[in-house]
Amino acid sequence: MAKWQGIFEKIDNWRWKIPRSFKEGMRTDVLIYSSEEMLEHIVSDNAHLQSVNVAFLPGIVGNSLAMPDIHLGYGFPIGGVVAFDPEAGGIISPGGVGYDINCGIRVLRTELTHDEIKPKIRDIVSRLATNVPSGVGSEGPLSLSSRDLDKLLVDGARWAVSHGYGEQNDIDHTEDGGALAGADPSLVSQHAKERGTSQQGTLGSGNHFLEVQFVEEIYDEKVAAEFGLFKDQVTIMVHSGSRGLGHQVCTDYIKVMNEAMHKYDIHVPDRQLCCAPINSPEGKDYFAAMAAAANFAWANRQMLMHWTRESFSQALQSSPKKLGISLIYDVAHNIAKMEKHKVNGKEKTLCIHRKGATRSFPGQPVLIPGDMGRYSYILVGTEQAMKESWGSTCHGAGRLMSRAAATRAVSVNQLLADLEKKGIVVMAASKKGLVEEASEAYKDVREVVDVVHNAGLAKKVARMRPLGVVKG
């Protein structure tokens, strides 16, 4: 008998329910998007139990949702999507956003083709590795004054563009225009600001990367044309977040929330779910600090994109404009947002937590990275997602192995040889960081994307293969 049997009720091939009767105290059902084959790992990882715990939280609206890339996280599972109603005592939780606030992804299109780039890919990757600071504790060429940092925490990507790191068109193609409203730098601790001062414009470590790709397959010609995509086209993915500043904001407010739960008599099945009512002073303070960290992340990706453009320009001895390097879209993967959604036919403002999940609003580009040895996807958001998942879908492949397990299982020399055989040029800040991100450590993103495509949460537009990767 499979481990998942007796836990899940099958709704259809892509939806599985854990009813609220599963555990006393659950306020709602858990709905997990998955294929039957993927359920085994979800259960062995105990990620489904984190979705169950989330179902206990006050003010939850609809189901406790989990995407097919679900895996164990801090409090909330990575791959979790949850809505809370401020008018019904709904809460906000740092664990529902994560430590890397607004870790997210942006994809750039070019007018270049696979054949044009292939002979020059090693030089391009080398320049990217040189021009873009990466690795644990990496520092960028900027050292921001306290006044500049505070302005950046409010203006986000707009600050970067106003200082010469990009153009207005970039802002137009970034979620929320690259700045979440309501940010208050005064609610970000001095320690968090100190960690962020020299890390703006850095890739960082872990699963962060810059990847040069080519469009291997088009699934929807009409939408692909609207996004400016064509077969064999070179695209570039930028994946990073709020670095040490966001991490510290999360750390600081976990302490605040632990105290707030006593004050508001909130009881949770796991301390990592610490939270406060959205409309409480603590809830409002966390949202304002989180928004500031999210804006730091948008400015960060904007600057990384600027240096990516410069690297291509240097390697190909042409201007970014002539190379046609422009932004398709930028999406956040770890964030809480106040959004209007329909609940029982009436429009309500809800606090949507997306942790390892991305918006999938109708017509919006949905950017799904895979791993450095396989492929990534661009999808498009749907009306179905708005009706069913608060306009949300998956955010990537999702881990199969912990970083420690990957380090034990993967030989760095074999990994490099395998990537070389596939024609993928990789440069990394450390060998340890490289093996932690090996393909074997991740679910096959094709299987994850097939689930959300078949469930109607997002529709496939294009698949890209890696040519060159810079890892943190």
Buried (B, 14 or more C-beta within 10 A) or exposed (E): EEEBEEBBEEEEEBBBBBEBEBBEEBBBBBBBBBBEEBBEBBBEBEBBBBBBBBBBBBBBBBBBBBBBBBBBBBBBBBBBBBBBBBEEBBBBBBBBBBBBBBBBBBBBBBBBBBEBBBEBBEBBBBBBBEBBBBBEBBBBEBEBEEEBBBBBBBBBBBBBBBBEBBBEEBBEBBBBBBBBEBBBBEBBBEBBBBBBBBBBBBBBBBBBBBBBBBBBBBBBEEBBEEBBBBBBBBBBBBBBBBBBBBBBBBBBBBEBBBEBBEEBEBEBBBEBBBBBBBBBEBBBBBBBBBBBBBBBBBBBBBBBBBBBBBBBBBBBEBEBEEBBBBBBBBBBBBBBBBBEBEEEEEEBEBBBBBBBBBBBBEEBBBBBBBBBBBBBBBBBBBEBBBEBBBBBBBBBBBBBBBBEBBBEEBEBEEBBEBBEEBEBBBBBBBEBBBBBBBBBBBBBBBBBBBBBBBBBBBBBBBBBBBBBBBBB
